[in-house]
């Protein structure tokens, strides 16, 4: 979804998107999200592929946490400087904490624990099926 907003019909190139996260890597699930976005975009903090001699294809210093942005995540094309923001709201279609607590909370029954994996996968499926509802794209 964000790729289409940034590139329209062009083919994106790994390592040519700067990724900024509003939260620190240890806040909520931002570190996990950052890792996933790193795998998709090629962007890394100070680790990762440093490029070939001469610096070409360098992926370092393209992923930033604790960024002063108004959205959950911001993507910026390095070639055109076009940027978009993304907000993620799974609570519009599911209640992730309720599903988690039903399995690990003090009232969790053996049946709740047993059925948790299936219920979790159903939640993930619901989020994917409602991408246009849970993901808000801000920008062009």
TAQUI-V511826 format. One record per residue. N is the residue number from 1. NEAR is the number of other C-alpha atoms within 8 Angstrom. Layout:
n=[N	N]
near=[NEAR	NEAR]
//
This chain:
n=[1	2	3	4	5	6	7	8	9	10	11	12	13	14	15	16	17	18	19	20	21	22	23	24	25	26	27	28	29	30	31	32	33	34	35	36	37	38	39	40	41	42	43	44	45	46	47	48	49	50	51	52	53	54	55	56	57	58	59	60	61	62	63	64	65	66	67	68	69	70	71	72	73	74	75	76	77	78	79	80	81	82	83	84	85	86	87	88	89	90	91	92	93	94	95	96	97	98	99	100	101	102	103	104	105	106	107	108	109	110	111	112	113	114	115	116	117	118	119	120	121	122	123	124	125	126	127	128	129	130	131	132	133	134	135	136	137	138	139	140]
near=[4	8	8	8	10	12	9	7	5	5	5	7	7	9	12	12	14	12	13	13	16	13	10	10	11	7	8	5	8	12	11	8	8	11	8	8	11	11	8	7	11	12	18	12	10	6	7	8	8	10	10	8	5	5	8	7	9	10	13	13	9	12	14	10	10	10	9	5	10	6	9	12	12	13	11	12	12	9	5	5	7	8	11	14	13	13	11	8	9	11	8	7	10	9	8	9	6	7	11	11	9	12	11	8	8	4	5	12	7	6	7	10	11	7	8	12	7	7	9	10	8	8	10	8	8	10	12	7	6	9	8	6	9	13	11	10	10	8	6	6]
//
